[in-house]
């Protein structure tokens, strides 16, 4: 056959060459090209060896060994002698697969794929009726019914289960007669009939699956696995939650086709599988409760109202005293649940755990008087890495960053850890060129201004110091409350920039100095900015309504208010404004030539103006202010002595000094800040040897 293909191809190619040298007609091309394409297709097909054996009786055409193309039809024919009958064609051996058009016809066609094979016709003088049947859960080849088989000659039979409905082959059964199977447990085998008619049956059975049962560690199951038949419910499976947990559902972590008699959220189920082996996990969750949190007069709580908690899990509480009130304790006031407070019920920032049911608790407050405990002290022994005169602080979590002078011209930022409040620790430091002019942060970075430039520092480890490409001398910096991607920077050039956190060079002028004023301090407020302006000793508080998103340039204040009496050449002064924690009030330290030192209070809920509400007179000079909900804490210098003032601002119109605390042996208190139930301060000597103090505040 291979030789014939070569000859045919050569003839066609020769004809094509001859025709191409003559006048080539379109009709000839249409006839020849399909022949060439067909020959090319046949040439690319794999070749296999097909061996055709002669039957025990009769003959076969063709016979012997022939070469065939994979998948191409081959005609075969068998002839039976007198007294004999053709039975069927059979594949005897080989890895290839022979497919007959009609294996029961003596003259038929076949095709071979996948490899070599051997076939032989079956011709016999003794034929018996073989009845092939099934149990109804599959099919056979030959199909169910009666076929003729030769006596004593093996006949191939195949069984196909109804796998779509979950069946698999079980075994071949002899129903009647004498039938011998090569392997009755194989779906594809041979059967030999002797001595007369016989009946066989292919039987099938439902597939069996193994369902493994696991849990998420918060409960158990009554079984580790179950064996089920396809579509048949298992024995009862139960999930039991551990103490404090409840069952929430079953999850198939592997496999598919699982169903439950009452849904996957029922802890007791019968499981049905149709998709094979699978693994199920029982899931549990902590039992939920409702915790109601409230407060008595004199304070508030955060969070408050109804809160969702879970069995035994700590829930953080925060109680905040108002004005001159003190937190007393937490008490249970209702509900069936049991509560436990940690570290104890007298801690305003306790955690609470709930078991057994819903519960209501209350934070109790009473009037109090402010007292300081004996301070915890952190001397600054290595003065080269500590500020010798504090200017600003930034607090993040339990870390305090102190910024101040370091020598006559430069500055330093020092990190102090309050993780253990009773033992403050000085950790990292970084040097800043120029005199300190304000420090802020956003948790990830610190931003420091100096009279030389603007600096961005990675807070963790105090590394990665970067500056604008052009030196930018700074007067003061402040947080931008309207857009956390930017902050304010007042420059010595008399302008204020909105500076991008991500790029110190990416800023634009928002405000310009006007009417002969220069900026002395700035403080961001919500949707605006407040600036202390100086005009030859006269100071006012200017209000600017600035939308940082649209970057509108403003050349004049929306409103101004005089901070102290007097005019140009007035010896009065004003310090850094400090915004209250709620953003509604601003506290400004002022020196008035007529009345002395004071803290003036302004309402700034409207960013276009600042409304004076009240003031408190101080006997010492205020140097720095820290605030909380109801008090302001003032670091001061009183006639060469270091003081801390605690001012009750519960009434904004009539603030009062609740306490004046002397830090003995020091010239002034540079800085002060509030950390939880503690107050810290940096006290300085005339020789520039500061010490970090931390007091526990008590409200007796």
C-alpha positions as CSV (number, residue, x, y, z in Angstrom):
1,X,0.0,0.0,0.0
2,X,2.8,2.4,0.8
3,X,4.4,1.8,-2.6
4,X,1.0,2.5,-4.3
5,X,0.8,5.9,-2.5
6,X,4.3,6.9,-3.7
7,X,3.5,5.9,-7.3
8,X,0.2,7.8,-7.3
9,X,1.8,10.9,-5.8
10,X,4.6,10.8,-8.3
11,X,2.1,10.4,-11.2
12,X,0.1,13.4,-10.0
13,X,3.1,15.5,-9.5
14,X,4.4,14.6,-13.0
15,X,1.0,15.5,-14.5
16,X,1.0,18.8,-12.6
17,X,4.5,19.7,-13.9
18,X,3.5,18.9,-17.5
19,X,0.4,20.9,-17.3
20,X,2.2,23.8,-15.7
21,X,4.5,24.0,-18.7
22,X,1.5,24.1,-21.1
23,X,-1.5,26.3,-21.2
24,X,-2.9,25.7,-17.7
25,X,-6.7,25.6,-17.6
26,X,-8.6,26.6,-14.5
27,X,-10.7,23.5,-14.7
28,X,-7.6,21.2,-14.5
29,X,-6.4,23.1,-11.4
30,X,-9.7,22.5,-9.7
31,X,-9.4,18.7,-10.3
32,X,-5.8,18.2,-9.5
33,X,-5.4,20.3,-6.3
34,X,-7.9,18.2,-4.2
35,X,-6.1,15.1,-5.2
36,X,-2.8,16.5,-4.0
37,X,-4.3,17.7,-0.7
38,X,-5.8,14.2,-0.1
39,X,-2.4,12.5,-0.8
40,X,-0.7,14.9,1.6
41,X,-3.3,14.2,4.3
42,X,-2.8,10.4,3.9
43,X,0.9,10.8,4.0
44,X,0.8,12.5,7.3
45,X,-1.3,9.8,9.0
46,X,0.4,7.2,11.2
47,X,0.9,3.7,9.9
48,X,0.1,0.6,11.9
49,X,0.4,-3.2,11.3
50,X,-2.8,-5.1,11.2
51,X,-2.5,-8.9,11.4
52,X,-5.6,-10.8,10.0
53,X,-5.6,-14.5,11.1
54,X,-7.4,-17.2,9.1
55,X,-10.3,-18.7,11.0
56,X,-10.2,-22.3,12.1
57,X,-12.6,-23.1,9.3
58,X,-13.0,-21.1,6.2
59,X,-10.9,-18.2,4.8
60,X,-10.4,-14.4,5.1
61,X,-9.6,-11.6,2.7
62,X,-7.2,-10.0,3.0
63,X,-5.1,-12.3,5.3
64,X,-1.7,-12.1,6.8
65,X,0.0,-8.8,7.8
66,X,-0.9,-5.6,6.1
67,X,0.0,-1.9,6.7
68,X,-2.9,0.5,7.3
69,X,-3.3,4.2,7.9
70,X,-4.5,5.2,11.3
71,X,-8.3,5.8,11.3
72,X,-8.7,5.0,7.6
73,X,-11.3,2.3,6.6
74,X,-10.2,-1.2,5.6
75,X,-12.5,-3.7,4.0
76,X,-12.4,-7.3,5.3
77,X,-14.4,-10.4,4.3
78,X,-14.7,-13.9,5.8
79,X,-16.0,-17.0,4.0
80,X,-17.4,-20.0,5.8
81,X,-17.3,-23.5,4.2
82,X,-20.3,-25.7,3.9
83,X,-21.9,-26.7,7.2
84,X,-20.2,-23.8,9.0
85,X,-21.5,-20.4,9.9
86,X,-19.8,-17.0,10.3
87,X,-20.2,-15.8,13.9
88,X,-18.4,-12.5,14.4
89,X,-15.1,-10.6,14.1
90,X,-12.9,-10.4,17.2
91,X,-9.7,-8.5,18.1
92,X,-7.3,-11.1,19.4
93,X,-4.4,-8.9,20.6
94,X,-2.5,-5.7,20.2
95,X,-2.4,-2.3,21.8
96,X,-4.3,-0.7,19.0
97,X,-8.1,-0.4,19.0
98,X,-10.0,-2.0,16.1
99,X,-13.4,-0.6,15.4
100,X,-15.7,-2.7,13.2
101,X,-18.6,-1.2,11.3
102,X,-20.5,-4.4,12.0
103,X,-18.7,-7.1,13.9
104,X,-21.5,-9.6,13.2
105,X,-21.3,-9.3,9.4
106,X,-18.9,-11.4,7.4
107,X,-18.1,-8.5,5.1
108,X,-17.5,-5.3,6.8
109,X,-15.1,-2.4,7.3
110,X,-12.8,-1.6,10.1
111,X,-10.4,1.1,11.3
112,X,-7.4,0.9,13.5
113,X,-6.1,3.5,15.8
114,X,-3.5,3.8,18.6
115,X,-1.2,0.9,17.6
116,X,-0.8,-2.5,16.0
117,X,-3.5,-5.2,16.4
118,X,-4.5,-8.7,15.5
119,X,-8.0,-9.8,14.4
120,X,-9.7,-13.1,13.4
121,X,-13.1,-14.1,12.2
122,X,-15.0,-16.7,14.2
123,X,-16.5,-19.5,12.1
124,X,-18.1,-22.5,13.6
125,X,-20.3,-25.5,12.8
126,X,-21.9,-25.4,16.2
127,X,-23.7,-22.2,17.3
128,X,-25.6,-21.5,20.5
129,X,-27.9,-18.7,21.5
130,X,-26.4,-16.5,24.2
131,X,-28.8,-14.3,26.0
132,X,-27.2,-11.2,27.4
133,X,-29.1,-9.1,30.0
134,X,-28.5,-6.5,32.7
135,X,-30.0,-5.7,36.1
136,X,-31.3,-2.4,34.6
137,X,-28.5,-0.2,35.9
138,X,-26.3,-0.3,32.8
139,X,-25.8,-1.5,29.3
140,X,-23.7,-4.1,27.4
141,X,-21.9,-4.7,24.2
142,X,-23.2,-6.7,22.5
143,X,-26.4,-5.1,23.5
144,X,-29.0,-6.9,25.6
145,X,-30.7,-9.6,23.7
146,X,-29.9,-12.9,22.0
147,X,-26.7,-13.4,19.9
148,X,-25.2,-16.5,18.3
149,X,-21.9,-17.7,19.6
150,X,-19.6,-20.6,18.6
151,X,-19.4,-23.5,20.9
152,X,-16.2,-23.3,22.9
153,X,-15.0,-20.1,21.3
154,X,-14.4,-17.1,23.6
155,X,-16.6,-14.1,22.9
156,X,-15.7,-10.6,24.0
157,X,-18.4,-8.9,26.1
158,X,-18.4,-5.4,27.7
159,X,-20.6,-3.9,30.4
160,X,-21.1,-0.1,30.9
161,X,-22.6,1.1,34.2
162,X,-25.1,3.9,34.5
163,X,-22.4,6.1,36.1
164,X,-24.6,9.2,35.7
165,X,-26.9,7.7,38.4
166,X,-24.0,6.5,40.5
167,X,-23.5,2.9,39.4
168,X,-20.4,0.9,38.8
169,X,-19.8,-2.6,37.4
170,X,-20.2,-5.4,39.9
171,X,-19.9,-8.8,38.2
172,X,-21.1,-11.1,35.4
173,X,-23.6,-13.8,36.4
174,X,-24.4,-17.1,34.7
175,X,-28.2,-17.3,34.7
176,X,-28.5,-20.6,32.8
177,X,-26.5,-23.0,30.6
178,X,-22.8,-23.3,30.8
179,X,-20.9,-20.0,30.5
180,X,-17.3,-19.6,31.6
181,X,-15.9,-16.0,32.1
182,X,-12.2,-15.2,31.8
183,X,-12.8,-12.8,34.7
184,X,-16.4,-12.3,35.9
185,X,-15.4,-9.3,37.9
186,X,-14.1,-7.4,34.9
187,X,-16.4,-5.2,32.9
188,X,-14.6,-6.1,29.7
189,X,-13.9,-9.9,29.5
190,X,-14.5,-13.0,27.4
191,X,-17.2,-15.6,27.9
192,X,-17.1,-19.2,26.5
193,X,-20.4,-21.1,25.9
194,X,-20.3,-24.9,25.7
195,X,-23.0,-27.6,25.4
196,X,-26.0,-25.5,24.6
197,X,-27.7,-22.1,24.9
198,X,-26.9,-20.0,27.9
199,X,-27.9,-16.8,29.6
200,X,-25.7,-14.3,31.3
201,X,-26.3,-11.0,33.1
202,X,-24.2,-7.9,33.8
203,X,-24.8,-6.6,37.3
204,X,-24.0,-3.2,38.7
205,X,-23.9,-1.7,42.2
206,X,-24.1,1.8,43.6
207,X,-20.7,3.4,44.0
208,X,-19.4,3.8,47.6
209,X,-17.7,6.9,48.9
210,X,-15.8,7.8,52.0
211,X,-16.8,11.0,53.7
212,X,-14.1,12.1,56.1
213,X,-15.3,14.3,59.0
214,X,-13.1,17.0,60.6
215,X,-13.6,20.1,62.7
216,X,-12.1,23.6,63.0
217,X,-10.7,22.9,66.5
218,X,-13.6,24.4,68.4
219,X,-15.8,21.3,68.6
220,X,-16.0,17.7,67.7
221,X,-17.9,15.2,65.5
222,X,-19.3,11.9,66.7
223,X,-17.6,10.0,63.7
224,X,-14.3,10.5,62.0
225,X,-15.7,9.2,58.7
226,X,-18.7,7.5,57.1
227,X,-19.0,5.2,54.1
228,X,-22.0,5.9,51.9
229,X,-23.5,4.6,48.7
230,X,-24.2,7.0,45.9
231,X,-27.4,8.9,46.7
232,X,-28.1,7.0,49.9
233,X,-28.2,8.9,53.2
234,X,-25.5,8.0,55.7
235,X,-25.9,7.2,59.4
236,X,-26.5,10.1,61.7
237,X,-23.6,12.6,62.0
238,X,-23.5,15.0,64.9
239,X,-21.2,18.0,65.5
240,X,-20.8,19.2,69.2
241,X,-19.4,22.6,70.0
242,X,-16.8,23.2,72.7
243,X,-17.7,25.4,75.7
244,X,-18.4,28.9,74.6
245,X,-18.9,28.0,71.0
246,X,-21.9,27.2,68.8
247,X,-22.2,25.2,65.6
248,X,-22.5,27.3,62.4
249,X,-22.3,24.9,59.5
250,X,-20.6,22.2,57.5
251,X,-18.0,23.1,54.8
252,X,-16.8,20.8,52.0
253,X,-13.0,21.2,52.1
254,X,-12.6,18.7,49.3
255,X,-14.8,16.8,47.0
256,X,-18.3,17.8,45.8
257,X,-21.9,16.6,45.5
258,X,-22.7,16.6,49.2
259,X,-26.2,17.3,50.5
260,X,-27.8,17.2,53.9
261,X,-31.3,16.1,54.9
262,X,-31.9,19.3,56.9
263,X,-29.4,21.8,55.5
264,X,-25.7,22.4,56.1
265,X,-26.3,24.6,59.1
266,X,-27.9,21.8,61.2
267,X,-25.4,20.2,63.6
268,X,-27.2,16.8,63.4
269,X,-27.5,15.6,59.8
270,X,-27.8,12.6,57.4
271,X,-25.3,13.1,54.6
272,X,-25.9,12.1,51.0
273,X,-23.0,12.0,48.4
274,X,-23.2,11.8,44.7
275,X,-19.8,13.2,43.6
276,X,-17.2,10.9,45.1
277,X,-15.1,10.9,48.2
278,X,-15.2,14.1,50.2
279,X,-14.1,15.8,53.4
280,X,-16.4,17.8,55.5
281,X,-15.4,20.2,58.3
282,X,-17.7,21.1,61.2
283,X,-17.4,24.9,61.8
284,X,-18.0,26.6,65.1
285,X,-18.0,30.2,66.3
286,X,-17.9,32.0,69.6
287,X,-21.4,32.5,71.1
288,X,-22.5,36.1,70.5
289,X,-24.0,38.4,73.2
290,X,-25.2,42.0,73.3
291,X,-23.2,44.2,75.7
292,X,-24.9,47.5,76.5
293,X,-22.5,50.2,77.8
294,X,-23.6,53.5,79.4
295,X,-22.4,56.1,81.8
296,X,-23.5,58.3,84.7
297,X,-23.4,62.1,84.8
298,X,-19.9,63.5,84.6
299,X,-18.4,61.4,81.9
300,X,-18.9,59.3,78.7
301,X,-17.8,56.0,77.3
302,X,-16.4,54.9,74.0
303,X,-17.8,52.6,72.7
304,X,-21.3,53.1,74.0
305,X,-24.8,51.6,73.5
306,X,-25.4,48.1,72.3
307,X,-22.2,46.3,71.2
308,X,-21.8,42.8,69.8
309,X,-19.3,40.7,71.9
310,X,-18.5,37.0,71.9
311,X,-18.1,34.4,74.7
312,X,-15.0,35.0,76.8
313,X,-13.3,37.4,74.4
314,X,-12.0,40.6,75.9
315,X,-13.8,43.8,74.7
316,X,-12.0,47.0,75.2
317,X,-13.7,49.7,77.2
318,X,-12.8,53.4,77.5
319,X,-14.3,55.8,80.0
320,X,-13.7,59.5,79.9
321,X,-14.4,61.9,82.7
322,X,-15.8,65.3,81.9
323,X,-14.7,68.5,83.6
324,X,-13.9,68.0,87.3
325,X,-15.3,64.5,87.4
326,X,-13.4,61.3,88.0
327,X,-14.0,57.8,86.8
328,X,-15.0,55.6,89.7
329,X,-15.7,52.1,88.4
330,X,-17.5,49.8,86.1
331,X,-20.7,48.0,87.4
332,X,-23.1,45.5,86.0
333,X,-26.6,47.0,86.0
334,X,-28.7,44.3,84.2
335,X,-28.9,41.2,82.1
336,X,-28.4,37.5,82.6
337,X,-24.8,37.4,81.6
338,X,-21.7,37.3,83.8
339,X,-19.1,40.0,83.3
340,X,-15.4,40.1,84.3
341,X,-13.2,43.2,84.0
342,X,-9.5,43.2,83.4
343,X,-7.2,44.3,85.0
344,X,-10.1,45.3,87.3
345,X,-13.4,47.1,87.4
346,X,-11.7,50.3,88.6
347,X,-9.7,50.7,85.4
348,X,-11.2,53.2,83.0
349,X,-9.6,51.5,80.1
350,X,-10.5,48.0,81.2
351,X,-11.4,45.1,79.0
352,X,-14.6,43.2,79.8
353,X,-15.5,39.6,79.0
354,X,-19.1,38.3,78.9
355,X,-20.4,34.8,79.4
356,X,-23.8,33.3,79.9
357,X,-26.0,35.9,78.2
358,X,-26.7,39.5,77.3
359,X,-25.6,42.1,79.9
360,X,-25.6,45.9,80.6
361,X,-22.7,47.7,82.3
362,X,-22.2,51.3,83.3
363,X,-19.3,53.6,83.9
364,X,-19.7,55.6,87.1
365,X,-18.2,59.0,87.7
366,X,-17.9,61.4,90.6
367,X,-16.5,64.9,91.2
368,X,-12.7,64.9,91.6
369,X,-9.7,67.1,92.6
370,X,-6.6,66.8,90.4
371,X,-3.4,65.4,92.1
372,X,0.0,64.3,90.8
373,X,1.7,61.1,92.1
374,X,5.4,61.0,92.8
375,X,7.0,61.3,89.4
376,X,8.9,58.6,87.4
377,X,12.0,60.3,86.2
378,X,14.2,59.8,83.1
379,X,17.3,61.9,83.3
380,X,18.9,62.8,80.0
381,X,22.5,61.6,80.7
382,X,23.8,61.8,77.1
383,X,23.2,65.5,76.3
384,X,24.5,65.2,72.8
385,X,21.5,63.0,71.8
386,X,18.8,64.9,73.8
387,X,17.3,68.3,73.3
388,X,18.7,70.8,75.8
389,X,15.7,73.0,75.3
390,X,12.4,71.4,74.3
391,X,10.3,73.0,71.5
392,X,7.7,70.5,70.4
393,X,6.5,66.9,71.0
394,X,4.7,64.3,68.9
395,X,3.1,61.3,70.5
396,X,2.2,58.1,68.7
397,X,0.9,55.2,70.8
398,X,3.3,54.7,73.7
399,X,6.1,56.6,72.0
400,X,6.8,60.3,72.6
401,X,9.1,62.3,70.3
402,X,10.8,65.3,71.9
403,X,12.1,67.9,69.6
404,X,14.3,70.8,70.7
405,X,17.6,72.6,70.6
406,X,20.9,70.7,70.6
407,X,23.6,73.2,70.9
408,X,23.5,76.8,69.8
409,X,22.4,76.3,66.2
410,X,21.1,72.7,65.6
411,X,18.4,70.4,67.0
412,X,17.6,66.8,67.9
413,X,14.5,64.6,68.0
414,X,14.6,62.0,70.8
415,X,12.2,59.1,71.1
416,X,11.0,58.1,74.6
417,X,9.1,54.9,75.1
418,X,6.3,54.8,77.6
419,X,5.4,51.2,76.9
420,X,6.2,50.7,80.6
421,X,4.9,53.9,82.1
422,X,6.8,53.4,85.4
423,X,10.1,53.2,83.5
424,X,10.3,55.6,80.6
425,X,13.1,54.7,78.2
426,X,15.0,56.9,75.8
427,X,15.6,55.0,72.5
428,X,16.4,56.4,69.1
429,X,17.4,59.9,68.1
430,X,18.1,61.9,65.0
431,X,19.9,65.2,64.4
432,X,18.3,68.2,62.7
433,X,20.1,71.1,61.1
434,X,18.8,74.4,62.4
435,X,16.7,75.5,65.3
436,X,13.5,73.5,66.0
437,X,10.3,75.0,64.5
438,X,7.5,72.5,65.1
439,X,7.0,68.7,65.0
440,X,4.0,66.7,63.7
441,X,3.5,63.2,62.5
442,X,1.1,60.8,60.8
443,X,2.0,57.5,62.5
444,X,4.4,56.4,59.7
445,X,6.5,59.6,59.4
446,X,7.6,62.6,61.5
447,X,7.7,66.0,59.9
448,X,10.0,68.6,61.6
449,X,10.6,72.2,60.7
450,X,13.7,74.2,61.4
451,X,14.9,77.7,60.6
452,X,17.1,76.0,57.9
453,X,14.8,73.4,56.2
454,X,11.8,71.0,56.4
455,X,12.5,67.4,57.3
456,X,10.6,64.1,56.8
457,X,11.7,61.2,59.0
458,X,10.6,57.6,59.1
459,X,9.1,57.3,62.6
460,X,10.2,53.7,63.2
461,X,13.9,53.8,64.1
462,X,14.1,57.6,63.2
463,X,15.7,56.9,59.9
464,X,15.3,58.0,56.2
465,X,15.6,61.7,56.7
466,X,14.7,63.6,53.6
467,X,14.3,67.3,52.8
468,X,13.0,69.5,49.9
469,X,15.4,69.9,47.1
470,X,15.5,73.6,47.9
471,X,16.2,74.8,51.4
472,X,13.0,75.8,53.1
473,X,13.4,77.8,56.3
474,X,10.3,77.1,58.5
475,X,8.5,79.2,61.1
476,X,6.0,76.6,62.2
477,X,4.2,73.5,60.9
478,X,0.7,72.0,61.6
479,X,-1.5,69.2,60.6
480,X,-3.9,69.7,57.7
481,X,-7.3,68.4,59.0
482,X,-9.0,68.7,55.6
483,X,-6.6,66.4,53.7
484,X,-4.3,64.0,55.5
485,X,-2.1,63.7,52.5
486,X,-0.8,67.2,53.2
487,X,0.3,69.4,56.1
488,X,0.8,73.1,56.6
489,X,4.2,74.8,56.7
490,X,4.6,78.5,57.5
491,X,7.9,79.7,55.9
492,X,10.3,82.5,56.8
493,X,9.5,84.0,53.4
494,X,6.1,85.0,54.8
495,X,4.0,82.4,53.0
496,X,2.2,79.2,54.1
497,X,2.4,76.1,51.9
498,X,0.3,73.0,51.8
499,X,3.0,70.3,51.6
500,X,2.5,66.8,50.3
501,X,3.3,64.0,52.8
502,X,4.6,61.9,49.9
503,X,6.8,64.5,48.4
504,X,8.2,67.5,50.3
505,X,8.7,69.4,47.0
506,X,5.1,69.0,46.0
507,X,3.4,72.0,47.5
508,X,1.7,75.2,46.5
509,X,1.2,78.6,48.1
510,X,-2.1,78.6,49.9
511,X,-1.8,81.8,52.0
512,X,0.3,84.9,51.5
513,X,1.2,87.4,54.2
514,X,-0.9,90.6,54.0
515,X,-1.1,94.1,55.5
516,X,2.4,94.0,56.8
517,X,1.9,91.0,59.1
518,X,4.3,88.1,59.4
519,X,3.4,84.7,60.6
520,X,4.5,83.6,64.0
521,X,2.6,80.3,64.5
522,X,-0.1,78.3,62.7
523,X,-2.7,75.7,63.7
524,X,-4.8,73.7,61.3
525,X,-8.5,73.4,62.0
526,X,-11.2,71.5,60.3
527,X,-11.7,73.0,56.8
528,X,-9.4,75.8,57.6
529,X,-6.3,77.3,59.2
530,X,-5.6,79.7,62.1
531,X,-2.5,81.8,62.2
532,X,-0.9,84.0,64.8
533,X,0.3,87.1,63.0
534,X,2.7,89.7,64.2
535,X,2.8,93.3,63.3
536,X,5.7,95.0,65.2
537,X,4.5,93.5,68.5
538,X,0.8,93.5,67.9
539,X,-0.6,90.0,67.4
540,X,-3.9,88.8,66.1
541,X,-5.5,85.4,65.4
542,X,-6.4,85.2,61.7
543,X,-8.9,82.7,60.4
544,X,-8.7,81.2,56.9
545,X,-11.4,79.1,55.2
546,X,-9.1,77.0,53.0
547,X,-10.1,73.9,51.0
548,X,-6.9,72.0,50.6
549,X,-8.5,69.7,47.9
550,X,-9.1,72.5,45.5
551,X,-5.9,74.4,46.5
552,X,-7.5,77.8,46.4
553,X,-5.0,80.6,47.0
554,X,-6.0,83.0,49.7
555,X,-4.4,86.5,50.1
556,X,-6.4,87.8,53.1
557,X,-7.9,86.3,56.2
558,X,-11.6,85.7,56.5
559,X,-11.6,87.2,60.0
560,X,-9.1,88.4,62.6
561,X,-9.3,88.9,66.3
562,X,-6.8,90.8,68.5
563,X,-5.0,88.6,70.9
564,X,-3.9,91.3,73.4
565,X,-4.4,95.0,73.9
566,X,-2.1,97.3,72.2
567,X,-0.9,98.2,68.7
568,X,2.3,98.5,66.8
569,X,5.4,98.5,69.0
570,X,3.3,96.9,71.7
571,X,5.5,94.5,73.9
572,X,2.7,91.9,73.9
573,X,3.2,88.4,72.5
574,X,1.3,85.2,71.6
575,X,2.4,81.6,71.4
576,X,1.5,78.4,69.6
577,X,-2.3,77.9,69.3
578,X,-3.4,74.4,70.3
579,X,-6.6,72.8,69.0
580,X,-8.8,70.9,71.5
581,X,-9.3,67.2,71.0
582,X,-12.8,67.7,69.7
583,X,-11.6,70.4,67.2
584,X,-14.2,72.9,68.4
585,X,-12.0,75.1,70.6
586,X,-8.5,76.6,70.4
587,X,-6.3,77.6,73.3
588,X,-3.8,80.4,72.7
589,X,-1.1,81.4,75.2
590,X,-0.8,85.2,75.3
591,X,1.3,87.9,77.0
592,X,-0.7,91.0,77.5
593,X,1.2,94.1,78.6
594,X,-1.7,95.1,80.8
595,X,-2.8,91.9,82.4
596,X,0.2,89.5,82.1
597,X,0.2,85.9,81.0
598,X,-3.0,84.2,80.1
599,X,-4.6,81.4,78.1
600,X,-7.3,82.7,75.8
601,X,-10.0,80.3,74.5
602,X,-11.7,80.6,71.1
603,X,-14.4,78.6,69.4
604,X,-13.4,77.6,65.9
605,X,-16.3,75.4,64.7
606,X,-16.6,77.8,61.8
607,X,-13.3,77.9,60.1
608,X,-13.9,81.4,58.8
609,X,-13.7,82.9,62.2
610,X,-12.6,82.4,65.8
611,X,-15.0,83.4,68.6
612,X,-13.6,84.4,71.9
613,X,-15.2,82.5,74.8
614,X,-13.1,83.1,77.9
615,X,-9.6,83.2,79.4
616,X,-7.6,82.3,82.5
617,X,-4.9,84.5,84.0
618,X,-1.5,82.8,84.8
619,X,1.2,83.9,87.1
620,X,3.9,82.2,85.0
621,X,4.8,82.3,81.4
622,X,3.2,79.5,79.3
623,X,5.7,77.7,77.1
624,X,3.7,74.7,75.8
625,X,0.1,73.4,76.0
626,X,-1.3,69.9,76.0
627,X,-5.0,69.2,76.0
628,X,-7.5,66.5,76.8
629,X,-11.3,66.4,76.9
630,X,-11.7,68.7,79.9
631,X,-8.3,70.0,81.0
632,X,-5.4,71.8,79.5
633,X,-1.9,71.3,80.8
634,X,0.5,74.1,80.6
635,X,4.3,73.9,80.8
636,X,5.4,77.2,82.3
637,X,8.2,79.3,83.7
638,X,7.3,81.1,86.9
639,X,10.0,83.5,87.9
640,X,12.8,81.1,87.1
641,X,11.0,78.0,88.4
642,X,9.5,75.1,86.5
643,X,5.7,74.8,86.8
644,X,2.9,72.7,85.4
645,X,-0.6,74.3,85.4
646,X,-3.7,72.1,85.2
647,X,-6.6,74.2,84.0
648,X,-10.2,73.1,84.1
649,X,-11.8,74.1,80.9
650,X,-15.1,72.3,81.4
651,X,-16.7,75.7,81.3
652,X,-15.1,77.5,78.3
653,X,-16.4,80.9,79.5
654,X,-15.0,80.5,83.1
655,X,-11.9,78.3,83.1
656,X,-10.1,77.9,86.4
657,X,-6.7,76.7,87.5
658,X,-7.2,73.4,89.3
659,X,-3.5,72.8,90.2
660,X,-0.1,74.5,90.1
661,X,2.7,72.0,90.4
662,X,6.3,73.0,91.0
663,X,9.1,70.8,89.7
664,X,11.8,71.6,92.1
665,X,15.4,72.3,91.0
666,X,14.5,73.3,87.4
667,X,14.3,76.7,85.7
668,X,11.4,76.0,83.4
669,X,9.1,73.3,82.1
670,X,9.6,73.2,78.3
671,X,7.0,70.6,77.3
672,X,4.1,68.7,78.7
673,X,1.8,66.0,77.3
674,X,-1.0,63.6,78.3
675,X,-0.6,59.8,77.9
676,X,-3.6,57.8,79.1
677,X,-3.9,58.4,82.8
678,X,-0.5,60.0,83.0
679,X,1.1,63.4,82.4
680,X,4.6,63.8,81.2
681,X,6.9,66.8,81.1
682,X,10.3,67.9,80.1
683,X,11.9,70.2,82.8
684,X,15.0,72.1,82.0
685,X,17.8,73.8,84.0
686,X,19.6,77.0,83.2
687,X,22.6,74.8,82.2
688,X,20.4,73.0,79.6
689,X,20.2,69.7,81.3
690,X,16.6,68.5,80.9
691,X,14.8,65.6,82.7
692,X,11.8,63.7,81.6
693,X,9.1,63.5,84.3
694,X,6.0,61.4,84.2
695,X,3.2,61.7,86.7
696,X,0.2,59.5,87.3
697,X,-2.9,61.7,87.4
698,X,-5.4,61.0,90.2
699,X,-8.7,62.6,90.7
700,X,-9.6,62.3,94.4
